[in-house]
Amino acid sequence: MLLPKERLNKVFSGEKVDRPPCICPGGMMNMVTTELIEKVGIQFPEAHSNAEMMTDLATAVYEEGCFENYGVPFCMTIEAENFGAKVDMGTKMYEPHVVEYAIDSVKEWKEISEINYEEGRAKVVIDAIKLLKSRGSDVPIIGNLTGPISTASSIMEPSTFYKELRKNNKEAHEFVDFVTDQLIAFAKKQIEAGADIIAISDPSGTGEILGPKLFEEFAVKYINKIIDSVQKENIGTIVHICGQMKRVYSEVNKIKSDVLSFDSIVNMSDARKNLGDRLLMGNVSTYTIEFGEPKKIAELTQKCVKDGANIISPACGLGMKSPLENIKTMVEYLSKGDSVTNA
């Protein structure tokens, strides 16, 4: 039987495996739930700001049989906070979220400071990865970035940002390019700390919101700038894009990541038809994981495998009220040995 890190590495390399891995990267695709927090007795939301707590909680996700990886952080507000946005840290029932923006227009991007990795929650993430690495585990460590469009639209009011992509196109590119450079620096710090994979989630950079032209001009361009830099470090990459893909499959296929991840609105068999031999991840409905029964979750897991998913994961971040029994069903089903073997 393959160990989790070995199995995932083989999938990234295009080698045959005994079964698909089951992971949840972290970041936007948060895997921490209220039941898990209460079971292991770790304080929340304090764990967002404490490296030891973050490490223990990431470890618990694996040890409790939820997923076959470690992933930090547990939200997608760290970058925006470092750029000056104000964040409500949430509770054990809901996740952190931006409550006040840093700027009012893309023209004001020069007012934003660079990310400080020596203090704040960016440092917490880096320290947590170091702690996870020091445990010498055979479990893959996934570091996370909020994608360029989602970060930019968390620094300023999103609807204004989207309008200014056209209205103030030059300044918009300067703004997103600056944000992207800072995300690259954050990724490199995570890699130096010991991350095995970098996952980039850009839920606000969808083809549905941007349309095909702006999706390629902004989302694909700047995600690829990150990927080019990360892959020079011989580190695997996962990119998660939300929304329907039908209008932008050709543009999505230009994203250079090792793995593409989609939410549950995307039919995995359609993704497989449109994306050829790309490595695909997903996409078990998080609604069903939170509100459904284990039997249905097992059926969805089976369908994802048969439809062509190389890696099984929730379709998006887990709802905080998702039952542990339901979450564990995906790994339990795959571990039975009757799932389809992927190459």
Buried (B, 14 or more C-beta within 10 A) or exposed (E): EBEBBBBBBBBBEEEEBBBBBBBBBBBBBBBBBBBBBEEBEBEBBEBBBBBEBBBBBBBBBBEBBBBBBBBBBBBBBBBBBBBBBEBBBBEBEEBBBBEEBBBEBBBBBEEBEEBEBEEBBBBBBBBBBBBBBEEEBEBBBBBBBBBBBBBBBBBBBBEBBBEBBEEBBEBBBBBBBBBBBBBBBBBBBBBEBBBBBBBBBBBBBBBBBBEBEBBBBBBBBBBBBBBEBBBEEEBBBBBBBBBBBEBBBEBBBEBBBBBBBBBBBBBBBBBBEBBEEBBBBBBBBBEBBBBBEBEBBBBBBBBBBEBBBBBBBBBBBBBBEBBBEBBBBBBBBBBEEEBBEBE
